[in-house]
Amino acid sequence: MGKVDISYTDYFPEMARWLSTDGILLVAQGKDGKPNAMTIGWGTVGWIWGKPMFVVLVRPSRHTYGLIEEAGDFTVNVAPRALREALEFCGTISGRDHDKFREQGLTPVASRKISSPIIQQCVIHYECKVVQKTDVNAVAFLPEITETYYPKDDFHRIYFGEIVAAYADPDASEKLA
Ligand SMILES: Cc1cc2nc3c(=O)[nH]c(=O)nc-3n(C[C@H](O)[C@H](O)[C@H](O)COP(=O)(O)O)c2cc1C
């Protein structure tokens, strides 16, 4: 069954829950043509600069960081219940030393509008084109945040990805329940 177009607002409450619990899968593919999936939890969906936007925070130490820099785009993929293990794997193992797609049996499928692919086995997809990026301002934090989240100075880069396509499996809700 083909994937059907959705509005970026369709899963607002669910997205807040997924991001704050098991996470979702960000895929970026750099110049070497190898897709890589990373679990993300820090992100949000909204309307900025007259565009639907997926905002994500990526630490420079992640392999994904270099891939987004090269590609200028990324996809965000919501995993069904059956892929919960992949979320943990992709959130602890680096694509620098592992082919996470192969090792987790994930299938990359060409996106409709951007270069980074989606994950076929996921059920909701957002194709995002980077329209702005900025590094968090280390000196502007409340000290408690710096102490808790940045003991190694691995300050996040914030990517603003315009959602240029969003679609889902018609039975996504059943696979997520
Ligand atoms: C639930 C969960 C959420 C995560 N959220 C983020 C995030 O928002 N940003 C980030 O830089 N790393 C996050 N991570 C850590 C990365 O997923 C992890 O370091 C991963 O192995 C990086 O993969 P890569 O080196 O292939 O890019 C998260 C991990 C988990 C388990």
The ligand as an SDF file (V2000), in Angstrom:
LIG
                    3D

 31 33  0  0  0  0  0  0  0  0999 V2000
   16.1700    8.5340   22.7300 C   0  0  0  0  0  0  0  0  0  0  0  0
   17.4340    9.1850   22.2020 C   0  0  0  0  0  0  0  0  0  0  0  0
   17.3820   10.5080   21.7630 C   0  0  0  0  0  0  0  0  0  0  0  0
   18.5460   11.1350   21.2640 C   0  0  0  0  0  0  0  0  0  0  0  0
   18.4670   12.4430   20.8200 N   0  0  0  0  0  0  0  0  0  0  0  0
   19.5620   13.0510   20.3030 C   0  0  0  0  0  0  0  0  0  0  0  0
   19.4540   14.3900   19.7910 C   0  0  0  0  0  0  0  0  0  0  0  0
   18.3830   15.0070   19.7650 O   0  0  0  0  0  0  0  0  0  0  0  0
   20.5910   14.9820   19.3070 N   0  0  0  0  0  0  0  0  0  0  0  0
   21.8050   14.3350   19.3050 C   0  0  0  0  0  0  0  0  0  0  0  0
   22.8140   14.9200   18.8600 O   0  0  0  0  0  0  0  0  0  0  0  0
   21.9180   13.0360   19.7690 N   0  0  0  0  0  0  0  0  0  0  0  0
   20.8270   12.3970   20.2460 C   0  0  0  0  0  0  0  0  0  0  0  0
   20.9080   11.1080   20.6930 N   0  0  0  0  0  0  0  0  0  0  0  0
   22.2040   10.3920   20.6310 C   0  0  0  0  0  0  0  0  0  0  0  0
   22.5040    9.8380   19.2360 C   0  0  0  0  0  0  0  0  0  0  0  0
   21.3760    9.1890   18.6710 O   0  0  0  0  0  0  0  0  0  0  0  0
   23.6750    8.8200   19.3100 C   0  0  0  0  0  0  0  0  0  0  0  0
   24.8280    9.4800   19.7950 O   0  0  0  0  0  0  0  0  0  0  0  0
   23.9630    8.1520   17.9800 C   0  0  0  0  0  0  0  0  0  0  0  0
   24.7500    6.9940   18.2350 O   0  0  0  0  0  0  0  0  0  0  0  0
   24.6460    9.0480   16.9760 C   0  0  0  0  0  0  0  0  0  0  0  0
   24.7740    8.3580   15.7690 O   0  0  0  0  0  0  0  0  0  0  0  0
   25.7420    8.8080   14.5770 P   0  0  0  0  0  0  0  0  0  0  0  0
   27.1370    8.9470   15.1500 O   0  0  0  0  0  0  0  0  0  0  0  0
   25.6450    7.6820   13.5820 O   0  0  0  0  0  0  0  0  0  0  0  0
   25.2060   10.1060   14.0530 O   0  0  0  0  0  0  0  0  0  0  0  0
   19.7690   10.4410   21.1960 C   0  0  0  0  0  0  0  0  0  0  0  0
   19.8140    9.0930   21.6420 C   0  0  0  0  0  0  0  0  0  0  0  0
   18.6680    8.4790   22.1350 C   0  0  0  0  0  0  0  0  0  0  0  0
   18.7350    7.0280   22.5840 C   0  0  0  0  0  0  0  0  0  0  0  0
  1  2  1  0
  2  3  1  0
  2 30  2  0
  3  4  2  0
  4  5  1  0
  4 28  1  0
  5  6  2  0
  6  7  1  0
  6 13  1  0
  7  8  2  0
  7  9  1  0
  9 10  1  0
 10 11  2  0
 10 12  1  0
 12 13  2  0
 13 14  1  0
 14 15  1  0
 14 28  1  0
 15 16  1  0
 16 17  1  0
 16 18  1  0
 18 19  1  0
 18 20  1  0
 20 21  1  0
 20 22  1  0
 22 23  1  0
 23 24  1  0
 24 25  2  0
 24 26  1  0
 24 27  1  0
 28 29  2  0
 29 30  1  0
 30 31  1  0
M  END
$$$$
